[in-house]
Amino acid sequence: MSRQLKHGQSHASLLRDVSGAGAAPAARSGLDAIVVPAARPASALQDVITLSATLSVPLVILCSRQAQVGQVVRRVEKTFGARALVVEVPENYQLPYDAPLTSGPEFKMASAGRSSDLSAKRNIGLLLGRMRGWNKILFVDDDISQFNPWDVERLSGTLDRHPVASMVSRYFPDNSVVCHARRLAGFKQDVFVSGAALGVNLQHPGLSFFADVYNEDWLFFARHAAERSLPKIGEVRQEKYSPFADPGRADREEFGDLLAEGLYALFESTRHWTFKEQLAAAARQSHWREFTEIRLETIEETIAALSRAQLSASPANYLKMLDAHESLRVAEKRASSIRPELCVDFIEKWQDDELQWEQVLWRYTSELSERDALAELGLQTWASCGYGVSARPPRRVKTQADLEPTGTVG
């Protein structure tokens, strides 16, 4: 291969691991908020609500699907010391700006019609923080738990010197379906940092955005990974799930996984190139033709290894391997259908979206009130709650069933 491209078992060389470092310098300022994109029931949020109370850092909980505003508010109010801004994000919500080019129908089709509001919620968190004049936030997904408060405080201090910093989830491993299958087949498979526990310095001039594609977090901090300046601090736990239960999961992930793995393989093989040079290489069809070949060979290798491992597997693992085999065949079919020119088109439009995002951010150089910021974002249903929020008697927070179409709570 021309640049020694490979489908790596680990991208650890792109990280700056400071987990075992000595005492971190005291942070110049603490976290302004912990932002939680929530889709699970309110009970899933207890660990992060407790973290908010322990660190005296307010929460911003962005609710949709099973996360109901009223239920989340009641849980926050039961935890002494916790406080939160709880916001309903309507179905099919779009930021009140031009839609990103990377959200186009051709990319949605390549992602098997993938439907997720995670990127939208994370972008809301970035914009809300800029509008409010915040310096630092920590994104935490609603399936993450077992935080070490000391690590969170160290992460906050690291954001004084770095635009982003993250934690890693090794158990349950935060991997794609294909990578989970490789681990099951007996290959070594590392876990990279992700947006599941990600600190962001909102005042950094090159602040990126979250594209609506699987592995949107890898694209968000791509520049820092390429420069090997992405700090990793500590570990968290992700809720266990069955990666092979639905073969459609592999189908919906494959386009984003191919893009992210292909981009990071380029970073690994061009260590001394500038980020601009790496992006130029990623905008060539030859790169994606080569990497798609590698991706398909990797999937085939994994299928063959699973077939061999099935011969001596326990009954439970045998069934899991059958499901993994099916998921890999779906991923293989999807990868085979992705043309190099589509990948180039995504990379080019992603860079155009970055420029548009920069223009949106620079609209907000002065601090807005909480109410005005949410109104600017078109988010009408919200509540402030928890310890010390108001000296007035508690107000009744409407649940989803009670809400009027344009009603505002808060």
Salt bridges, closest charged atoms under 4 A:
ASP17 OD1 - LYS232 NZ 3.68
GLU106 OE2 - LYS349 NZ 3.09
ASP117 OD2 - LYS121 NZ 3.48
ASP141 OD1 - ARG122 NH2 3.04
ASP142 OD1 - ARG40 NH1 2.50
ASP143 OD2 - ARG40 NH2 3.80
ASP151 OD1 - ARG154 NH1 3.57
ASP160 OD1 - LYS136 NZ 2.71
ASP190 OD1 - ARG170 NH1 2.97
ASP212 OD2 - LYS108 NZ 3.26
ASP212 OD1 - ARG114 NH1 3.34
GLU216 OE1 - ARG114 NH2 3.97
GLU216 OE2 - ARG122 NH1 2.36
GLU227 OE2 - ARG223 NH1 3.81
GLU235 OE2 - ARG170 NE 2.92
GLU239 OE1 - ARG40 NE 3.81
ASP246 OD2 - ARG252 NH2 2.97
ASP251 OD1 - ARG334 NE 2.70
GLU253 OE2 - ARG249 NE 3.41
GLU254 OE2 - ARG295 NE 2.74
ASP257 OD2 - ARG295 NH2 2.85
GLU261 OE1 - HIS11 NE2 2.94
GLU268 OE2 - HIS11 ND1 3.02
GLU300 OE2 - ARG329 NH1 2.89
GLU301 OE1 - ARG182 NH1 3.18
GLU332 OE1 - ARG329 NH1 2.73
ASP345 OD2 - LYS349 NZ 3.38
GLU367 OE2 - ARG132 NH1 3.93
ASP402 OD2 - ARG396 NH2 2.82
